[in-house]
């Protein structure tokens, strides 16, 4: 509902919305080669709403649900502990690829197309390396493809420094 309301409120038709895999954008390609929508040509502004999307580990979900009966009988224990859930990212759709490199590609594409106003929707917590969201995609030892807020913050800095 909110996307439809936004489109109506800003008088933005669907021809001006481009949904794509930002990890495959080459900002140096011509418009014909990357299939840009006609509405992007001559645009004055670009709103970037990019984010890597984690997928829940089904095994961790099953384990968490199996703990519920025991947790119910244990005084002071949460019935369901959301921190037991584990997440992963699809191959090639990691925060570094999507939230940093993908956003940099979009910023560079905007510059190449002469779009003078770029709005980057990001997330709070980008300066907190210990934020829970940064652990998503990592194993218990802290290895893996996580740090989503850190990569979003790097993209913010890139935009600011790009002029």
C-alpha positions in Angstrom: 0.0 0.0 0.0 2.7 2.5 0.9 4.5 2.1 -2.4 1.3 2.7 -4.3 0.5 5.8 -2.1 4.0 7.1 -2.7 3.7 6.7 -6.5 0.4 8.6 -6.4 1.6 11.3 -4.0 4.7 12.1 -6.1 3.0 11.6 -9.4 5.5 9.0 -10.4 4.3 6.4 -12.9 5.6 2.9 -13.1 7.5 3.8 -16.2 9.9 5.8 -13.9 10.6 2.9 -11.6 13.4 0.5 -12.4 13.7 -2.8 -10.6 16.9 -4.7 -11.3 19.7 -6.8 -9.9 22.1 -4.0 -8.8 25.1 -6.4 -8.8 24.9 -6.6 -12.6 24.8 -2.8 -13.4 27.8 -1.5 -15.3 27.6 2.2 -15.1 29.9 2.6 -18.1 27.5 0.8 -20.5 25.2 2.7 -22.9 21.5 2.9 -22.0 20.7 0.5 -24.8 23.0 -2.2 -23.4 21.7 -2.2 -19.9 18.0 -1.9 -20.6 17.3 1.3 -18.8 13.6 2.3 -18.8 12.7 5.3 -21.0 11.6 7.2 -17.9 15.2 7.3 -16.5 16.4 9.3 -19.4 16.3 13.0 -18.5 15.5 12.3 -14.9 16.4 15.0 -12.4 16.5 12.7 -9.3 17.2 9.1 -8.4 16.0 7.4 -5.2 18.1 4.3 -4.3 16.2 1.7 -2.2 18.7 -1.1 -2.4 19.2 -3.8 0.3 20.6 -7.3 0.5 17.8 -9.6 1.7 18.7 -12.4 4.1 17.0 -15.7 4.0 16.2 -17.6 7.2 17.9 -20.9 7.8 15.1 -23.5 8.0 17.2 -25.6 10.3 17.6 -22.8 12.8 13.8 -22.1 12.7 13.0 -25.8 13.4 15.5 -25.9 16.3 14.0 -22.7 17.8 10.5 -24.1 17.6 11.6 -27.4 19.2 12.9 -25.5 22.2 9.5 -23.9 22.8 8.0 -26.6 25.0 11.1 -26.7 27.3 11.3 -22.9 27.4 7.6 -22.8 28.5 8.4 -24.9 31.5 11.6 -23.0 32.4 10.8 -20.0 34.7 12.2 -16.7 33.4 13.1 -18.0 30.0 11.7 -16.6 26.8 9.4 -18.9 25.0 10.9 -18.1 21.7 14.4 -16.7 21.4 14.7 -14.8 18.1 18.5 -14.7 18.5 18.6 -18.4 17.9 17.5 -17.9 14.3 20.3 -17.9 11.7 20.2 -16.1 8.3 22.2 -16.3 5.1 22.3 -14.5 1.9 21.9 -16.0 -1.6 25.1 -16.5 -3.5 26.3 -13.2 -5.0 23.7 -11.2 -3.1 25.8 -10.4 0.0 25.7 -7.0 1.7 29.1 -6.0 0.2 27.9 -6.8 -3.3 24.4 -5.3 -3.0 24.7 -2.5 -0.4 28.1 -1.2 -1.3 29.1 -2.2 -4.8 25.5 -2.2 -6.1 24.8 1.3 -4.6 28.1 2.6 -6.0 27.1 1.4 -9.4 23.8 3.2 -9.1 25.5 6.4 -8.0 27.9 6.2 -10.9 25.1 5.5 -13.3 23.2 8.6 -12.0 26.3 10.7 -12.5 26.8 9.3 -16.0 23.2 10.1 -16.9 23.4 13.6 -15.5 21.0 13.0 -12.6 21.9 15.8 -10.2 19.9 14.7 -7.1 20.4 11.2 -5.5 18.5 10.1 -2.4 19.9 7.0 -0.7 17.6 5.2 1.6 19.8 3.5 4.2 19.6 2.3 7.7 20.4 3.5 11.2 23.3 1.9 13.0 25.9 2.2 10.3 28.5 3.4 12.7 28.0 0.6 15.2 30.1 -2.5 14.1 28.5 -4.5 16.9 24.9 -4.0 15.8 22.9 -7.2 15.6 22.1 -6.7 11.9 25.8 -6.9 11.1 25.9 -10.5 12.4 23.3 -11.7 9.9 25.1 -13.9 7.4 28.0 -14.7 9.7 28.8 -17.9 11.6 29.3 -18.1 15.4 33.0 -17.2 14.9 32.1 -14.0 13.1 33.1 -15.3 9.6 31.0 -15.0 6.6 29.2 -12.4 4.5 27.5 -10.0 6.9 28.2 -6.4 8.0 25.1 -5.0 6.1 25.1 -1.8 8.1 28.8 -1.2 7.6 28.4 -1.6 3.8 25.4 0.7 3.7 27.5 3.3 5.6 30.4 2.9 3.1 27.9 3.6 0.3 26.6 6.7 2.1 30.1 8.0 2.4 30.8 7.3 -1.3 27.7 9.3 -2.2 28.7 12.2 0.0 32.3 12.2 -1.4 31.1 11.8 -5.0 29.7 15.3 -5.1 
